[in-house]
């Protein structure tokens, strides 16, 4: 068949298939145009989930007749000149308006500051109606009606009106967080009105508008810089988490993105601090030279590519972990509110608590969520505090793993793993200075598992097993970082065939891997020889582990996967080596546990991510009794 030039309308419809996937895509492009035009007030109205109507009204700079005529033509834009290396606006491709006009009924009314009248232009299924005078305020009003009427096949793939309306709401929320100085109003016949007042100079206030007022009380400020890449924002404490990842927002040079690298870094930073199936709440903004990031990866501009992805990932993980070590052991305020709901009449089965409420974290505090005491763990009372006896294991490496762990745990680390008993004092004689500690002074132990402590302005309830499990694990983690880990020498080195580039990457990280007990060396151009493996892992599939490490280094330029596996083993052993539920503690032991928690980073949650304590303020208690 002969090659022929496609008609302009068909070209635009093909482009629309990439740029405009659903009504929310059109809303996103139009809101970006309004922000690039300098708008400080943007109103969005929808009907039928955006299928029937999307109207964007802004008070930006506006356009005249010449600009309008060009704006609805492909690849016409005012935002870039001749290069893609210095993009500082949200839009730059010049495809959104002609793409929308080719599949929907598009009308634009605009007026510039110096004009006496406005101008209106329309594009219906790719057919242009010339610009004409129209009454208008300064700014621009864009209406999109009957989206995909010109491509009925695309219309069939849209979801329900409610789902499409929800997607538009999510777009507005992301834009609202990215631009706190802009007032957003979202309304329509298919929704209740949602308004985000402008919050210039206070990004946390805007985040609280979008994520809920409790985010302000549970947020940790993030600020870090490395090689001219700046990271800022706020992240929730680990015990303030959600059931999905939709509460994680990322921005690159002010542009909302949904980048896998950033989301993976957030997940890695919160590893072992959040229960499985739960997700942290975070708002992170990355600022860097536009030449170091490619935003032209996809027409939707939701994905970006960093010139040095390893640097960006390391910056995010390091900054988040430092912040969690600094403030992450705070108890989430949602725990106190959940506890108060538990005291109210009607709470519990048949009590009218709606499914999906955030009472879930409170239920996880009980001992029913803790692993049962294993049959292979014994306890000895040779000292004032119980210590674990050796644990028999099923595989043949049990003795080697135990000796490796004994070597890992130095005498000082063993001492740190258990709270040191203080001088015995009657509970009634606790001095006032003891109440000024962050976790207060122990007053009682309930059900041989929960420590009740009094603070200056409330009380704290501590799950003794979960708390002590975290203390033991942190002591083991320090030991992991302090010295070279014990390894087991393979009688016959295992030769693993790999692509030459993977061998090169592994060789570059050989010294770091050796510190973790994994000794490898080059074995010809396309293979590596594994001579020693970490004793702590016991019997291990060396081939699978090496291939996983090669893949990780190739993607992220880091070999943290092996360390994560070692920490997982340490977390399991810490669980078995901790004060068990049902163990009665003396007052001095309880207070020693509280003091150790205050001095240990990450003690606000156990190794499984469950909270270790709940804090209830005196004002909350007084509300329970109707005294305030």
C-alpha angles and dihedrals in degrees: 000000000000120000113248139179114256118233117260094246093054091047090054092048091052090050090048089059088067101035101037110043097155139346090280089060091056091047091051094052093048094047089050089053090051092051092047087053090061098254118170095185124045124178121193122193124183139180129192092011089302093304093103100030143003115176122182117189121185140168095223129132094288129210136260127224095274093050092047093052091052095041093067093052121090119265094008113132142146095210106080135028119196107328140056094207096088108041110160100162132076095238126042110139099081093220107104103081098043090044092052091044091053095058102028144028105274127186127175126193117184142165130189124219095256098044125100094208137024132241129231130200131173138198120193119185089333095312112124125217110201121248118274135178118274139170111260145148120240109289133037137295116198120188124191115188131181096003115210092013087131092051105041092176090065091048091061091060095059119107127234120304090252093053093047091048089051091052090054090049090054091051091052092049092053092049091046092054092046094051110034091167090067123081113226126195120184117189143145146132090280097056148027115263116271118195131185110190116213114271106187114186094010111079092168090061090056091047089053089052091055103033099033134268092274090067090072091057094046101040128111118204115240120204126156140140134200128173095342093312111119124199122194138158141084134287130192123245111261094255089057099075141139139220096250141024097252089102092066113095125186129186131187114199088339094309117124108234137175098211120172093214093058094045090048091051091052091050092049093049092054094044113139092008099080127052119251111274094026126103133206123243112237141159112194129177123194120198121189142138108298088229089065095059131053113216093172094081097110133010090242089059092216093120126062135185122218121211088224107028092170091059093050094046092047091049092052096045093045095047094047094047091048090051092047090049089050101045108353096105092072115118114245114248089228088071091062093047090049091050090051090052089052090059094051120096114262096032116135135033110002090001097117100254104151120235113255093034116138092251087104097090090054092056090054091062094075126097089245088077093054121095113260118254106273118238091230095061119090130183133216128201098208090122135035089263123049117249128197121257121221112293117227112223133202100234127072093250095069096109092044092050091049093050090046090053092046088053090048093052106068118197090261091049091050089052091050091050093067126047112249111240114246125215110293112255129170112260091238091058097061106138124234093246088063089061090059092068113106092247094034128213125319114251105168147352117229124205089349089282112065124068116207113205130184120225130186093264106023144333138286128214114204129194099221097202095047092046096048092044088060093048092053092047093051090051089052091047090054089052090050090058097041103066146001111292121239114262137196117232114229113232089219116025113239114237114210122191114220138160110278093246090056090051090052092051093048091049090053089056096040094109093053091047091050090058087058092052099261112121117190135163137186114271106189127313098306108028144059129210119224109210103166134021130195109278090212091068093055115200107009137178096244094186094055092044094051092047091050090050092049091051092048093049091047093053103034104015089234135102099208094129093084092050089050091054091050091049090050090056090047090050091053092049090046090055090056093042098056137094104282130228108266094035111129114223130202119236092256091051092051092049091047089053091051093050091048090051090053091054097044122083115231095018091133090085136029126241090273091055097253118137115261097203145013123216120209118190122220090243089058091051091049090052090055088059094042093247096129 
